[in-house]
Structure formats: structure tokens, C-alpha cells
């Protein structure tokens, strides 16, 4: 269980954006992973431990011999406290990341689905 899952333990630092000009300098996913790690002021070993990955595997990702698993994206962002790698993925697709905003209708539909799910259980 992580501190994020137990928010009552103490405050958790917010995940921030990396300046876009730095993200645009990355040519590969591995470079973007390394940028996010360095921008977060952590070592590769620390980040690997935080996300449950072997340090050697993270080293292969940074070197470009492997890829960051998408299912670790959120844990990685929390570990380095920035969206650098995710920003690079979006940038590489010609997009940018923006916060998702739920409309009142979407919120109502989500809540109704959650209530139905709880009632069924």
C-alpha cells in the first residue's frame, strides 16, 4: 500500500508539469524517462524501487533497449513527481496534456453507475 492510497498519513507532493521546451528536446522515450527522473531529482535506483521495477530494467528503458510499460505510467509520475514522460508521449503524437474536466452530465452518469454497482454487490 502506498502513501497515496493512505492519504491520511500525510501530504503527498503534487505531480507537476515539466517545461515544454525540455520535453521537446527528448528524441526518444528513454530520454524522456531520464528527463523525468532528473527533473524529479531522484536516482534511477530510487525510482525503480518506488515503482517496483528492477534497476537493470529501468536502465534498459533509459538506454532505449526496452520501453516503459504504460501500466506503470501513473506510479512513475508519482515517483518522480512530474508528468515528463507522459508529456513526451503526448508531444510525440503532436498533442499536449490537459486536465480532464467532467461535465455535470458525465459526473451524474458516473455516480449513477457507481451506485448501481454498489447495489448489485
C-alpha positions in Angstrom: 0.0 0.0 0.0 1.4 3.4 -0.9 1.1 6.8 0.8 -1.1 8.0 -2.0 -3.6 5.2 -1.1 -3.4 6.2 2.6 -3.7 9.9 2.2 -4.3 10.4 6.0 -0.7 9.6 6.7 0.5 13.0 5.5 0.5 15.3 2.5 1.7 13.9 -0.8 3.6 16.3 -3.1 1.7 17.2 -6.3 2.7 15.9 -9.7 3.8 18.8 -11.8 4.5 19.5 -15.5 8.0 19.6 -16.9 8.6 22.8 -19.0 7.6 22.0 -22.6 10.9 23.2 -24.1 12.7 20.5 -22.1 10.2 17.8 -23.2 10.6 18.8 -26.8 14.4 18.2 -26.6 13.9 14.5 -26.0 14.2 12.3 -29.1 13.2 9.0 -27.5 11.1 7.6 -24.8 14.2 6.6 -22.9 15.4 10.2 -22.9 12.0 11.4 -21.7 12.1 8.8 -18.8 15.6 10.1 -17.9 14.4 13.7 -18.1 11.5 13.0 -15.7 13.9 11.2 -13.3 16.4 14.0 -13.3 13.7 16.7 -13.1 12.3 14.9 -10.1 15.8 15.0 -8.5 15.9 11.2 -7.9 18.2 8.5 -8.8 17.3 5.7 -11.2 17.7 3.2 -8.4 15.3 5.2 -6.2 12.6 5.4 -8.9 13.0 1.7 -9.8 12.4 0.8 -6.2 9.4 3.2 -5.9 7.7 1.7 -8.9 8.6 -1.9 -8.2 10.9 -2.4 -11.1 14.4 -3.9 -11.1 17.1 -1.1 -11.5 18.5 -3.0 -14.5 15.2 -2.9 -16.3 14.9 0.9 -15.8 18.4 1.2 -17.1 17.5 -0.7 -20.2 14.5 1.7 -20.7 16.6 4.8 -20.3 19.2 3.3 -22.8 16.4 2.6 -25.3 16.7 -1.2 -25.2 13.3 -1.5 -23.6 10.1 0.6 -23.2 8.3 2.0 -20.1 5.2 -0.1 -19.5 2.1 2.0 -19.9 0.5 0.4 -16.9 3.3 1.9 -14.7 2.8 5.4 -16.0 0.9 6.7 -13.0 3.2 5.1 -10.5 6.2 6.5 -12.4 4.7 10.0 -12.4 4.1 9.8 -8.6 7.6 8.5 -8.0 9.3 11.4 -10.0 6.6 13.9 -9.1 6.2 15.1 -12.7 4.4 14.2 -15.9 7.6 14.5 -18.1 7.4 11.1 -19.7 3.6 11.4 -20.3 4.1 14.8 -21.7 6.7 13.4 -24.1 4.3 10.7 -25.3 1.6 13.4 -26.0 4.2 15.7 -27.6 5.4 12.9 -29.8 1.8 12.4 -31.1 1.5 16.1 -31.8 -0.7 16.7 -28.8 -0.5 18.2 -25.3 -1.7 17.0 -21.9 -4.6 19.0 -20.4 -6.5 18.1 -17.2 -9.7 16.2 -17.9 -12.8 18.1 -16.8 -16.0 16.1 -16.1 -19.3 17.7 -17.2 -22.2 17.6 -14.8 -23.9 15.0 -17.0 -20.8 12.8 -17.1 -20.5 13.1 -13.3 -24.1 12.1 -12.8 -23.8 9.1 -15.1 -20.6 8.0 -13.3 -22.2 8.3 -9.9 -25.3 6.5 -11.1 -23.2 3.7 -12.4 -21.3 3.5 -9.2 -24.5 3.4 -7.1 -25.8 0.6 -9.3 -22.6 -1.3 -8.9 -22.7 -1.0 -5.2 -26.3 -2.0 -5.0 -25.6 -5.1 -7.1 -22.8 -6.2 -4.7 
